[in-house]
């Protein structure tokens, strides 16, 4: 459901979204249209390592398999056996 409300901008061009937002996002991308309309889109920041994993087909296939419950591709390290003294 869209929410509409008037917001005021201070002398530095700042405003608060607290009265109009219904989610807890703390980062947005903003697009300004020619008529002055501002479009805020929730954004999530990820690290370079996370981005590399998302771009790696093997990693993504493993994630998809794990989400589906398929454990056939999981390799486990052998558990070291205690030596008898």
PDB file of N, CA, C and O in Angstrom:
ATOM      1  N   UNK A   1       0.843  -1.168   0.000  1.00  0.00           N
ATOM      2  CA  UNK A   1       0.000   0.000   0.000  1.00  0.00           C
ATOM      3  C   UNK A   1       0.894   1.238   0.000  1.00  0.00           C
ATOM      4  O   UNK A   1       1.786   1.366   0.838  1.00  0.00           O
ATOM      5  N   UNK A   2       0.654   2.135  -0.929  1.00  0.00           N
ATOM      6  CA  UNK A   2       1.433   3.363  -1.020  1.00  0.00           C
ATOM      7  C   UNK A   2       1.025   4.325   0.090  1.00  0.00           C
ATOM      8  O   UNK A   2      -0.153   4.459   0.422  1.00  0.00           O
ATOM      9  N   UNK A   3       2.016   4.981   0.646  1.00  0.00           N
ATOM     10  CA  UNK A   3       1.750   5.978   1.686  1.00  0.00           C
ATOM     11  C   UNK A   3       2.181   7.332   1.155  1.00  0.00           C
ATOM     12  O   UNK A   3       3.253   7.459   0.562  1.00  0.00           O
ATOM     13  N   UNK A   4       1.370   8.322   1.361  1.00  0.00           N
ATOM     14  CA  UNK A   4       1.688   9.676   0.914  1.00  0.00           C
ATOM     15  C   UNK A   4       1.661  10.603   2.116  1.00  0.00           C
ATOM     16  O   UNK A   4       0.775  10.502   2.965  1.00  0.00           O
ATOM     17  N   UNK A   5       2.619  11.496   2.188  1.00  0.00           N
ATOM     18  CA  UNK A   5       2.650  12.498   3.248  1.00  0.00           C
ATOM     19  C   UNK A   5       3.547  13.631   2.778  1.00  0.00           C
ATOM     20  O   UNK A   5       4.451  13.418   1.970  1.00  0.00           O
ATOM     21  N   UNK A   6       3.304  14.804   3.270  1.00  0.00           N
ATOM     22  CA  UNK A   6       4.168  15.938   2.979  1.00  0.00           C
ATOM     23  C   UNK A   6       5.337  15.916   3.945  1.00  0.00           C
ATOM     24  O   UNK A   6       5.157  15.666   5.137  1.00  0.00           O
ATOM     25  N   UNK A   7       6.524  16.174   3.442  1.00  0.00           N
ATOM     26  CA  UNK A   7       7.701  16.268   4.299  1.00  0.00           C
ATOM     27  C   UNK A   7       8.364  17.616   4.045  1.00  0.00           C
ATOM     28  O   UNK A   7       8.323  18.137   2.930  1.00  0.00           O
ATOM     29  N   UNK A   8       8.957  18.162   5.057  1.00  0.00           N
ATOM     30  CA  UNK A   8       9.652  19.439   4.933  1.00  0.00           C
ATOM     31  C   UNK A   8      11.140  19.198   4.782  1.00  0.00           C
ATOM     32  O   UNK A   8      11.693  18.236   5.314  1.00  0.00           O
ATOM     33  N   UNK A   9      11.771  20.092   4.046  1.00  0.00           N
ATOM     34  CA  UNK A   9      13.208  20.033   3.826  1.00  0.00           C
ATOM     35  C   UNK A   9      13.833  21.194   4.587  1.00  0.00           C
ATOM     36  O   UNK A   9      13.352  22.324   4.508  1.00  0.00           O
ATOM     37  N   UNK A  10      14.916  20.912   5.333  1.00  0.00           N
ATOM     38  CA  UNK A  10      15.565  21.998   6.087  1.00  0.00           C
ATOM     39  C   UNK A  10      16.483  22.809   5.172  1.00  0.00           C
ATOM     40  O   UNK A  10      16.582  22.538   3.975  1.00  0.00           O
ATOM     41  N   UNK A  11      17.153  23.807   5.755  1.00  0.00           N
ATOM     42  CA  UNK A  11      17.992  24.716   4.965  1.00  0.00           C
ATOM     43  C   UNK A  11      19.157  24.008   4.277  1.00  0.00           C
ATOM     44  O   UNK A  11      19.734  24.540   3.328  1.00  0.00           O
ATOM     45  N   UNK A  12      19.504  22.812   4.749  1.00  0.00           N
ATOM     46  CA  UNK A  12      20.584  22.034   4.119  1.00  0.00           C
ATOM     47  C   UNK A  12      20.055  20.978   3.160  1.00  0.00           C
ATOM     48  O   UNK A  12      20.825  20.161   2.656  1.00  0.00           O
ATOM     49  N   UNK A  13      18.740  20.983   2.898  1.00  0.00           N
ATOM     50  CA  UNK A  13      18.143  20.046   1.953  1.00  0.00           C
ATOM     51  C   UNK A  13      17.862  18.676   2.536  1.00  0.00           C
ATOM     52  O   UNK A  13      17.691  17.711   1.791  1.00  0.00           O
ATOM     53  N   UNK A  14      17.810  18.574   3.850  1.00  0.00           N
ATOM     54  CA  UNK A  14      17.587  17.288   4.510  1.00  0.00           C
ATOM     55  C   UNK A  14      16.135  17.141   4.941  1.00  0.00           C
ATOM     56  O   UNK A  14      15.435  18.126   5.179  1.00  0.00           O
ATOM     57  N   UNK A  15      15.702  15.897   5.034  1.00  0.00           N
ATOM     58  CA  UNK A  15      14.369  15.595   5.534  1.00  0.00           C
ATOM     59  C   UNK A  15      14.407  14.256   6.247  1.00  0.00           C
ATOM     60  O   UNK A  15      15.398  13.532   6.153  1.00  0.00           O
ATOM     61  N   UNK A  16      13.362  13.925   6.944  1.00  0.00           N
ATOM     62  CA  UNK A  16      13.262  12.632   7.625  1.00  0.00           C
ATOM     63  C   UNK A  16      12.222  11.775   6.918  1.00  0.00           C
ATOM     64  O   UNK A  16      11.157  12.262   6.536  1.00  0.00           O
ATOM     65  N   UNK A  17      12.534  10.514   6.751  1.00  0.00           N
ATOM     66  CA  UNK A  17      11.594   9.583   6.134  1.00  0.00           C
ATOM     67  C   UNK A  17      10.781   8.826   7.170  1.00  0.00           C
ATOM     68  O   UNK A  17       9.944   7.996   6.813  1.00  0.00           O
ATOM     69  N   UNK A  18      11.013   9.098   8.438  1.00  0.00           N
ATOM     70  CA  UNK A  18      10.393   8.323   9.520  1.00  0.00           C
ATOM     71  C   UNK A  18       8.871   8.285   9.433  1.00  0.00           C
ATOM     72  O   UNK A  18       8.263   7.266   9.760  1.00  0.00           O
ATOM     73  N   UNK A  19       8.252   9.367   9.001  1.00  0.00           N
ATOM     74  CA  UNK A  19       6.789   9.399   8.962  1.00  0.00           C
ATOM     75  C   UNK A  19       6.200   8.682   7.759  1.00  0.00           C
ATOM     76  O   UNK A  19       5.024   8.319   7.779  1.00  0.00           O
ATOM     77  N   UNK A  20       6.980   8.472   6.726  1.00  0.00           N
ATOM     78  CA  UNK A  20       6.406   7.913   5.494  1.00  0.00           C
ATOM     79  C   UNK A  20       6.876   6.506   5.160  1.00  0.00           C
ATOM     80  O   UNK A  20       6.260   5.839   4.329  1.00  0.00           O
ATOM     81  N   UNK A  21       7.925   6.048   5.771  1.00  0.00           N
ATOM     82  CA  UNK A  21       8.404   4.707   5.410  1.00  0.00           C
ATOM     83  C   UNK A  21       7.817   3.659   6.346  1.00  0.00           C
ATOM     84  O   UNK A  21       7.555   3.921   7.520  1.00  0.00           O
ATOM     85  N   UNK A  22       7.615   2.452   5.788  1.00  0.00           N
ATOM     86  CA  UNK A  22       7.037   1.376   6.593  1.00  0.00           C
ATOM     87  C   UNK A  22       8.023   0.229   6.796  1.00  0.00           C
ATOM     88  O   UNK A  22       7.696  -0.759   7.454  1.00  0.00           O
ATOM     89  N   UNK A  23       9.218   0.351   6.241  1.00  0.00           N
ATOM     90  CA  UNK A  23      10.233  -0.695   6.375  1.00  0.00           C
ATOM     91  C   UNK A  23      11.446  -0.130   7.100  1.00  0.00           C
ATOM     92  O   UNK A  23      11.559   1.081   7.289  1.00  0.00           O
ATOM     93  N   UNK A  24      12.338  -1.002   7.499  1.00  0.00           N
ATOM     94  CA  UNK A  24      13.522  -0.587   8.254  1.00  0.00           C
ATOM     95  C   UNK A  24      14.769  -0.453   7.395  1.00  0.00           C
ATOM     96  O   UNK A  24      15.881  -0.581   7.909  1.00  0.00           O
ATOM     97  N   UNK A  25      14.615  -0.202   6.110  1.00  0.00           N
ATOM     98  CA  UNK A  25      15.799  -0.022   5.267  1.00  0.00           C
ATOM     99  C   UNK A  25      16.548   1.213   5.722  1.00  0.00           C
ATOM    100  O   UNK A  25      15.933   2.205   6.112  1.00  0.00           O
ATOM    101  N   UNK A  26      17.874   1.163   5.675  1.00  0.00           N
ATOM    102  CA  UNK A  26      18.654   2.325   6.079  1.00  0.00           C
ATOM    103  C   UNK A  26      19.516   2.870   4.947  1.00  0.00           C
ATOM    104  O   UNK A  26      20.295   3.801   5.151  1.00  0.00           O
ATOM    105  N   UNK A  27      19.381   2.296   3.762  1.00  0.00           N
ATOM    106  CA  UNK A  27      20.143   2.767   2.607  1.00  0.00           C
ATOM    107  C   UNK A  27      19.225   2.723   1.378  1.00  0.00           C
ATOM    108  O   UNK A  27      18.480   1.764   1.174  1.00  0.00           O
ATOM    109  N   UNK A  28      19.295   3.762   0.585  1.00  0.00           N
ATOM    110  CA  UNK A  28      18.464   3.870  -0.614  1.00  0.00           C
ATOM    111  C   UNK A  28      19.303   4.412  -1.766  1.00  0.00           C
ATOM    112  O   UNK A  28      20.278   5.132  -1.551  1.00  0.00           O
ATOM    113  N   UNK A  29      18.917   4.060  -2.983  1.00  0.00           N
ATOM    114  CA  UNK A  29      19.400   4.785  -4.147  1.00  0.00           C
ATOM    115  C   UNK A  29      18.330   5.812  -4.456  1.00  0.00           C
ATOM    116  O   UNK A  29      17.152   5.593  -4.172  1.00  0.00           O
ATOM    117  N   UNK A  30      18.730   6.924  -5.031  1.00  0.00           N
ATOM    118  CA  UNK A  30      17.764   7.981  -5.334  1.00  0.00           C
ATOM    119  C   UNK A  30      17.901   8.388  -6.795  1.00  0.00           C
ATOM    120  O   UNK A  30      19.007   8.525  -7.319  1.00  0.00           O
ATOM    121  N   UNK A  31      16.765   8.577  -7.435  1.00  0.00           N
ATOM    122  CA  UNK A  31      16.718   9.039  -8.815  1.00  0.00           C
ATOM    123  C   UNK A  31      15.871  10.305  -8.831  1.00  0.00           C
ATOM    124  O   UNK A  31      14.771  10.327  -8.279  1.00  0.00           O
ATOM    125  N   UNK A  32      16.377  11.352  -9.456  1.00  0.00           N
ATOM    126  CA  UNK A  32      15.608  12.587  -9.576  1.00  0.00           C
ATOM    127  C   UNK A  32      15.140  12.737 -11.010  1.00  0.00           C
ATOM    128  O   UNK A  32      15.944  12.740 -11.942  1.00  0.00           O
ATOM    129  N   UNK A  33      13.829  12.861 -11.177  1.00  0.00           N
ATOM    130  CA  UNK A  33      13.248  13.067 -12.494  1.00  0.00           C
ATOM    131  C   UNK A  33      13.289  14.549 -12.858  1.00  0.00           C
ATOM    132  O   UNK A  33      13.538  15.401 -12.005  1.00  0.00           O
ATOM    133  N   UNK A  34      13.043  14.841 -14.123  1.00  0.00           N
ATOM    134  CA  UNK A  34      13.120  16.226 -14.590  1.00  0.00           C
ATOM    135  C   UNK A  34      12.168  17.157 -13.850  1.00  0.00           C
ATOM    136  O   UNK A  34      12.467  18.340 -13.687  1.00  0.00           O
ATOM    137  N   UNK A  35      11.022  16.640 -13.400  1.00  0.00           N
ATOM    138  CA  UNK A  35      10.044  17.491 -12.717  1.00  0.00           C
ATOM    139  C   UNK A  35      10.342  17.648 -11.227  1.00  0.00           C
ATOM    140  O   UNK A  35       9.554  18.264 -10.509  1.00  0.00           O
ATOM    141  N   UNK A  36      11.470  17.103 -10.745  1.00  0.00           N
ATOM    142  CA  UNK A  36      11.836  17.212  -9.340  1.00  0.00           C
ATOM    143  C   UNK A  36      11.394  16.033  -8.495  1.00  0.00           C
ATOM    144  O   UNK A  36      11.732  15.965  -7.313  1.00  0.00           O
ATOM    145  N   UNK A  37      10.646  15.098  -9.074  1.00  0.00           N
ATOM    146  CA  UNK A  37      10.226  13.903  -8.350  1.00  0.00           C
ATOM    147  C   UNK A  37      11.458  13.097  -7.950  1.00  0.00           C
ATOM    148  O   UNK A  37      12.350  12.858  -8.765  1.00  0.00           O
ATOM    149  N   UNK A  38      11.496  12.685  -6.698  1.00  0.00           N
ATOM    150  CA  UNK A  38      12.578  11.838  -6.211  1.00  0.00           C
ATOM    151  C   UNK A  38      12.040  10.428  -6.018  1.00  0.00           C
ATOM    152  O   UNK A  38      11.004  10.237  -5.381  1.00  0.00           O
ATOM    153  N   UNK A  39      12.731   9.453  -6.558  1.00  0.00           N
ATOM    154  CA  UNK A  39      12.350   8.052  -6.398  1.00  0.00           C
ATOM    155  C   UNK A  39      13.414   7.379  -5.554  1.00  0.00           C
ATOM    156  O   UNK A  39      14.575   7.288  -5.956  1.00  0.00           O
ATOM    157  N   UNK A  40      13.012   6.906  -4.377  1.00  0.00           N
ATOM    158  CA  UNK A  40      13.919   6.207  -3.471  1.00  0.00           C
ATOM    159  C   UNK A  40      13.682   4.710  -3.601  1.00  0.00           C
ATOM    160  O   UNK A  40      12.546   4.245  -3.510  1.00  0.00           O
ATOM    161  N   UNK A  41      14.741   3.968  -3.810  1.00  0.00           N
ATOM    162  CA  UNK A  41      14.655   2.520  -3.925  1.00  0.00           C
ATOM    163  C   UNK A  41      15.542   1.896  -2.848  1.00  0.00           C
ATOM    164  O   UNK A  41      16.730   2.209  -2.780  1.00  0.00           O
ATOM    165  N   UNK A  42      14.987   1.016  -2.001  1.00  0.00           N
ATOM    166  CA  UNK A  42      15.822   0.387  -0.976  1.00  0.00           C
ATOM    167  C   UNK A  42      17.031  -0.303  -1.614  1.00  0.00           C
ATOM    168  O   UNK A  42      16.914  -0.948  -2.655  1.00  0.00           O
ATOM    169  N   UNK A  43      18.179  -0.157  -0.979  1.00  0.00           N
ATOM    170  CA  UNK A  43      19.411  -0.745  -1.492  1.00  0.00           C
ATOM    171  C   UNK A  43      20.092  -1.531  -0.383  1.00  0.00           C
ATOM    172  O   UNK A  43      19.982  -1.194   0.796  1.00  0.00           O
ATOM    173  N   UNK A  44      20.792  -2.573  -0.775  1.00  0.00           N
ATOM    174  CA  UNK A  44      21.555  -3.382   0.156  1.00  0.00           C
ATOM    175  C   UNK A  44      23.003  -3.358  -0.313  1.00  0.00           C
ATOM    176  O   UNK A  44      23.289  -3.581  -1.489  1.00  0.00           O
ATOM    177  N   UNK A  45      23.898  -3.091   0.603  1.00  0.00           N
ATOM    178  CA  UNK A  45      25.313  -3.065   0.281  1.00  0.00           C
ATOM    179  C   UNK A  45      25.903  -4.434   0.585  1.00  0.00           C
ATOM    180  O   UNK A  45      25.676  -4.997   1.656  1.00  0.00           O
ATOM    181  N   UNK A  46      26.666  -4.962  -0.372  1.00  0.00           N
ATOM    182  CA  UNK A  46      27.348  -6.238  -0.158  1.00  0.00           C
ATOM    183  C   UNK A  46      28.845  -6.030  -0.374  1.00  0.00           C
ATOM    184  O   UNK A  46      29.266  -5.090  -1.049  1.00  0.00           O
ATOM    185  N   UNK A  47      29.622  -6.906   0.201  1.00  0.00           N
ATOM    186  CA  UNK A  47      31.076  -6.791   0.077  1.00  0.00           C
ATOM    187  C   UNK A  47      31.536  -7.325  -1.284  1.00  0.00           C
ATOM    188  O   UNK A  47      30.783  -7.997  -1.990  1.00  0.00           O
ATOM    189  N   UNK A  48      32.776  -7.015  -1.632  1.00  0.00           N
ATOM    190  CA  UNK A  48      33.357  -7.507  -2.877  1.00  0.00           C
ATOM    191  C   UNK A  48      33.418  -9.033  -2.881  1.00  0.00           C
ATOM    192  O   UNK A  48      33.253  -9.656  -3.930  1.00  0.00           O
ATOM    193  N   UNK A  49      33.655  -9.638  -1.716  1.00  0.00           N
ATOM    194  CA  UNK A  49      33.700 -11.103  -1.613  1.00  0.00           C
ATOM    195  C   UNK A  49      32.321 -11.695  -1.902  1.00  0.00           C
ATOM    196  O   UNK A  49      32.202 -12.685  -2.624  1.00  0.00           O
ATOM    197  N   UNK A  50      31.274 -11.077  -1.330  1.00  0.00           N
ATOM    198  CA  UNK A  50      29.913 -11.560  -1.587  1.00  0.00           C
ATOM    199  C   UNK A  50      29.553 -11.420  -3.067  1.00  0.00           C
ATOM    200  O   UNK A  50      28.931 -12.313  -3.644  1.00  0.00           O
ATOM    201  N   UNK A  51      29.944 -10.296  -3.683  1.00  0.00           N
ATOM    202  CA  UNK A  51      29.674 -10.091  -5.101  1.00  0.00           C
ATOM    203  C   UNK A  51      30.383 -11.141  -5.948  1.00  0.00           C
ATOM    204  O   UNK A  51      29.805 -11.667  -6.900  1.00  0.00           O
ATOM    205  N   UNK A  52      31.622 -11.444  -5.608  1.00  0.00           N
ATOM    206  CA  UNK A  52      32.372 -12.474  -6.345  1.00  0.00           C
ATOM    207  C   UNK A  52      31.679 -13.823  -6.226  1.00  0.00           C
ATOM    208  O   UNK A  52      31.600 -14.568  -7.203  1.00  0.00           O
ATOM    209  N   UNK A  53      31.174 -14.148  -5.032  1.00  0.00           N
ATOM    210  CA  UNK A  53      30.469 -15.419  -4.841  1.00  0.00           C
ATOM    211  C   UNK A  53      29.195 -15.456  -5.673  1.00  0.00           C
ATOM    212  O   UNK A  53      28.875 -16.485  -6.267  1.00  0.00           O
ATOM    213  N   UNK A  54      28.470 -14.353  -5.722  1.00  0.00           N
ATOM    214  CA  UNK A  54      27.231 -14.305  -6.508  1.00  0.00           C
ATOM    215  C   UNK A  54      27.492 -14.448  -7.999  1.00  0.00           C
ATOM    216  O   UNK A  54      26.623 -14.894  -8.749  1.00  0.00           O
ATOM    217  N   UNK A  55      28.678 -14.073  -8.422  1.00  0.00           N
ATOM    218  CA  UNK A  55      29.036 -14.171  -9.844  1.00  0.00           C
ATOM    219  C   UNK A  55      29.674 -15.519 -10.196  1.00  0.00           C
ATOM    220  O   UNK A  55      29.944 -15.792 -11.365  1.00  0.00           O
ATOM    221  N   UNK A  56      29.914 -16.359  -9.184  1.00  0.00           N
ATOM    222  CA  UNK A  56      30.571 -17.643  -9.414  1.00  0.00           C
ATOM    223  C   UNK A  56      29.507 -18.727  -9.574  1.00  0.00           C
ATOM    224  O   UNK A  56      28.796 -19.039  -8.618  1.00  0.00           O
ATOM    225  N   UNK A  57      29.389 -19.310 -10.781  1.00  0.00           N
ATOM    226  CA  UNK A  57      28.355 -20.312 -11.020  1.00  0.00           C
ATOM    227  C   UNK A  57      28.448 -21.529 -10.089  1.00  0.00           C
ATOM    228  O   UNK A  57      27.419 -22.086  -9.708  1.00  0.00           O
ATOM    229  N   UNK A  58      29.653 -21.943  -9.722  1.00  0.00           N
ATOM    230  CA  UNK A  58      29.801 -23.098  -8.827  1.00  0.00           C
ATOM    231  C   UNK A  58      29.256 -22.781  -7.444  1.00  0.00           C
ATOM    232  O   UNK A  58      28.575 -23.606  -6.835  1.00  0.00           O
ATOM    233  N   UNK A  59      29.554 -21.592  -6.951  1.00  0.00           N
ATOM    234  CA  UNK A  59      29.056 -21.197  -5.641  1.00  0.00           C
ATOM    235  C   UNK A  59      27.535 -21.104  -5.672  1.00  0.00           C
ATOM    236  O   UNK A  59      26.863 -21.588  -4.762  1.00  0.00           O
ATOM    237  N   UNK A  60      26.994 -20.488  -6.708  1.00  0.00           N
ATOM    238  CA  UNK A  60      25.540 -20.326  -6.798  1.00  0.00           C
ATOM    239  C   UNK A  60      24.842 -21.681  -6.935  1.00  0.00           C
ATOM    240  O   UNK A  60      23.754 -21.874  -6.393  1.00  0.00           O
ATOM    241  N   UNK A  61      25.462 -22.619  -7.656  1.00  0.00           N
ATOM    242  CA  UNK A  61      24.886 -23.963  -7.769  1.00  0.00           C
ATOM    243  C   UNK A  61      24.882 -24.654  -6.413  1.00  0.00           C
ATOM    244  O   UNK A  61      23.920 -25.340  -6.065  1.00  0.00           O
ATOM    245  N   UNK A  62      25.951 -24.475  -5.648  1.00  0.00           N
ATOM    246  CA  UNK A  62      26.015 -25.066  -4.309  1.00  0.00           C
ATOM    247  C   UNK A  62      24.958 -24.454  -3.397  1.00  0.00           C
ATOM    248  O   UNK A  62      24.335 -25.166  -2.609  1.00  0.00           O
ATOM    249  N   UNK A  63      24.753 -23.158  -3.495  1.00  0.00           N
ATOM    250  CA  UNK A  63      23.728 -22.496  -2.685  1.00  0.00           C
ATOM    251  C   UNK A  63      22.349 -23.021  -3.063  1.00  0.00           C
ATOM    252  O   UNK A  63      21.538 -23.327  -2.189  1.00  0.00           O
ATOM    253  N   UNK A  64      22.079 -23.128  -4.366  1.00  0.00           N
ATOM    254  CA  UNK A  64      20.778 -23.634  -4.826  1.00  0.00           C
ATOM    255  C   UNK A  64      20.552 -25.064  -4.339  1.00  0.00           C
ATOM    256  O   UNK A  64      19.450 -25.409  -3.912  1.00  0.00           O
ATOM    257  N   UNK A  65      21.591 -25.894  -4.404  1.00  0.00           N
ATOM    258  CA  UNK A  65      21.468 -27.278  -3.939  1.00  0.00           C
ATOM    259  C   UNK A  65      21.197 -27.316  -2.443  1.00  0.00           C
ATOM    260  O   UNK A  65      20.362 -28.093  -1.980  1.00  0.00           O
ATOM    261  N   UNK A  66      21.896 -26.488  -1.693  1.00  0.00           N
ATOM    262  CA  UNK A  66      21.697 -26.465  -0.246  1.00  0.00           C
ATOM    263  C   UNK A  66      20.282 -26.012   0.102  1.00  0.00           C
ATOM    264  O   UNK A  66      19.664 -26.549   1.022  1.00  0.00           O
ATOM    265  N   UNK A  67      19.769 -25.026  -0.631  1.00  0.00           N
ATOM    266  CA  UNK A  67      18.412 -24.535  -0.372  1.00  0.00           C
ATOM    267  C   UNK A  67      17.365 -25.591  -0.687  1.00  0.00           C
ATOM    268  O   UNK A  67      16.311 -25.637  -0.054  1.00  0.00           O
ATOM    269  N   UNK A  68      17.659 -26.443  -1.669  1.00  0.00           N
ATOM    270  CA  UNK A  68      16.697 -27.475  -2.059  1.00  0.00           C
ATOM    271  C   UNK A  68      16.795 -28.717  -1.177  1.00  0.00           C
ATOM    272  O   UNK A  68      15.967 -29.622  -1.279  1.00  0.00           O
ATOM    273  N   UNK A  69      17.806 -28.759  -0.316  1.00  0.00           N
ATOM    274  CA  UNK A  69      17.979 -29.915   0.559  1.00  0.00           C
ATOM    275  C   UNK A  69      18.861 -30.995  -0.043  1.00  0.00           C
ATOM    276  O   UNK A  69      19.086 -32.028   0.587  1.00  0.00           O
ATOM    277  N   UNK A  70      19.368 -30.773  -1.259  1.00  0.00           N
ATOM    278  CA  UNK A  70      20.245 -31.749  -1.916  1.00  0.00           C
ATOM    279  C   UNK A  70      21.619 -31.682  -1.265  1.00  0.00           C
ATOM    280  O   UNK A  70      22.321 -30.680  -1.399  1.00  0.00           O
ATOM    281  N   UNK A  71      22.003 -32.727  -0.569  1.00  0.00           N
ATOM    282  CA  UNK A  71      23.290 -32.760   0.119  1.00  0.00           C
ATOM    283  C   UNK A  71      24.288 -33.669  -0.581  1.00  0.00           C
ATOM    284  O   UNK A  71      25.357 -33.946  -0.036  1.00  0.00           O
ATOM    285  N   UNK A  72      23.954 -34.141  -1.792  1.00  0.00           N
ATOM    286  CA  UNK A  72      24.820 -35.100  -2.483  1.00  0.00           C
ATOM    287  C   UNK A  72      26.160 -34.499  -2.897  1.00  0.00           C
ATOM    288  O   UNK A  72      27.148 -35.223  -3.017  1.00  0.00           O
ATOM    289  N   UNK A  73      26.207 -33.196  -3.115  1.00  0.00           N
ATOM    290  CA  UNK A  73      27.456 -32.584  -3.550  1.00  0.00           C
ATOM    291  C   UNK A  73      28.327 -32.080  -2.421  1.00  0.00           C
ATOM    292  O   UNK A  73      29.378 -31.487  -2.666  1.00  0.00           O
ATOM    293  N   UNK A  74      27.912 -32.303  -1.201  1.00  0.00           N
ATOM    294  CA  UNK A  74      28.675 -31.810  -0.056  1.00  0.00           C
ATOM    295  C   UNK A  74      29.793 -32.780   0.281  1.00  0.00           C
ATOM    296  O   UNK A  74      29.559 -33.964   0.522  1.00  0.00           O
ATOM    297  N   UNK A  75      31.001 -32.262   0.295  1.00  0.00           N
ATOM    298  CA  UNK A  75      32.147 -33.075   0.680  1.00  0.00           C
ATOM    299  C   UNK A  75      32.519 -32.704   2.092  1.00  0.00           C
ATOM    300  O   UNK A  75      32.613 -31.524   2.432  1.00  0.00           O
ATOM    301  N   UNK A  76      32.729 -33.700   2.905  1.00  0.00           N
ATOM    302  CA  UNK A  76      33.089 -33.451   4.300  1.00  0.00           C
ATOM    303  C   UNK A  76      34.529 -33.862   4.532  1.00  0.00           C
ATOM    304  O   UNK A  76      35.037 -34.803   3.923  1.00  0.00           O
ATOM    305  N   UNK A  77      35.170 -33.132   5.428  1.00  0.00           N
ATOM    306  CA  UNK A  77      36.510 -33.520   5.835  1.00  0.00           C
ATOM    307  C   UNK A  77      36.415 -34.717   6.744  1.00  0.00           C
ATOM    308  O   UNK A  77      35.500 -34.793   7.564  1.00  0.00           O
ATOM    309  N   UNK A  78      37.333 -35.654   6.624  1.00  0.00           N
ATOM    310  CA  UNK A  78      37.296 -36.786   7.551  1.00  0.00           C
ATOM    311  C   UNK A  78      37.597 -36.321   8.968  1.00  0.00           C
ATOM    312  O   UNK A  78      38.434 -35.446   9.191  1.00  0.00           O
ATOM    313  N   UNK A  79      36.903 -36.919   9.907  1.00  0.00           N
ATOM    314  CA  UNK A  79      37.114 -36.602  11.316  1.00  0.00           C
ATOM    315  C   UNK A  79      38.336 -37.355  11.787  1.00  0.00           C
ATOM    316  O   UNK A  79      38.398 -38.577  11.656  1.00  0.00           O
ATOM    317  N   UNK A  80      39.336 -36.631  12.346  1.00  0.00           N
ATOM    318  CA  UNK A  80      40.525 -37.330  12.816  1.00  0.00           C
ATOM    319  C   UNK A  80      40.178 -38.303  13.941  1.00  0.00           C
ATOM    320  O   UNK A  80      39.405 -37.980  14.842  1.00  0.00           O
ATOM    321  N   UNK A  81      40.747 -39.468  13.874  1.00  0.00           N
ATOM    322  CA  UNK A  81      40.494 -40.486  14.882  1.00  0.00           C
ATOM    323  C   UNK A  81      41.515 -40.310  16.022  1.00  0.00           C
ATOM    324  O   UNK A  81      42.692 -40.030  15.792  1.00  0.00           O
ATOM    325  N   UNK A  82      41.034 -40.480  17.225  1.00  0.00           N
ATOM    326  CA  UNK A  82      41.944 -40.396  18.365  1.00  0.00           C
ATOM    327  C   UNK A  82      42.880 -41.590  18.346  1.00  0.00           C
ATOM    328  O   UNK A  82      42.456 -42.723  18.119  1.00  0.00           O
ATOM    329  N   UNK A  83      44.147 -41.327  18.583  1.00  0.00           N
ATOM    330  CA  UNK A  83      45.110 -42.444  18.580  1.00  0.00           C
ATOM    331  C   UNK A  83      45.125 -43.081  19.953  1.00  0.00           C
ATOM    332  O   UNK A  83      44.987 -42.413  20.977  1.00  0.00           O
ATOM    333  N   UNK A  84      45.300 -44.405  19.945  1.00  0.00           N
ATOM    334  CA  UNK A  84      45.362 -45.156  21.225  1.00  0.00           C
ATOM    335  C   UNK A  84      46.747 -44.953  21.800  1.00  0.00           C
ATOM    336  O   UNK A  84      47.749 -45.041  21.090  1.00  0.00           O
ATOM    337  N   UNK A  85      46.792 -44.684  23.076  1.00  0.00           N
ATOM    338  CA  UNK A  85      48.082 -44.473  23.750  1.00  0.00           C
ATOM    339  C   UNK A  85      48.462 -45.676  24.556  1.00  0.00           C
ATOM    340  O   UNK A  85      49.515 -45.685  25.194  1.00  0.00           O
TER     341      UNK A  85
END
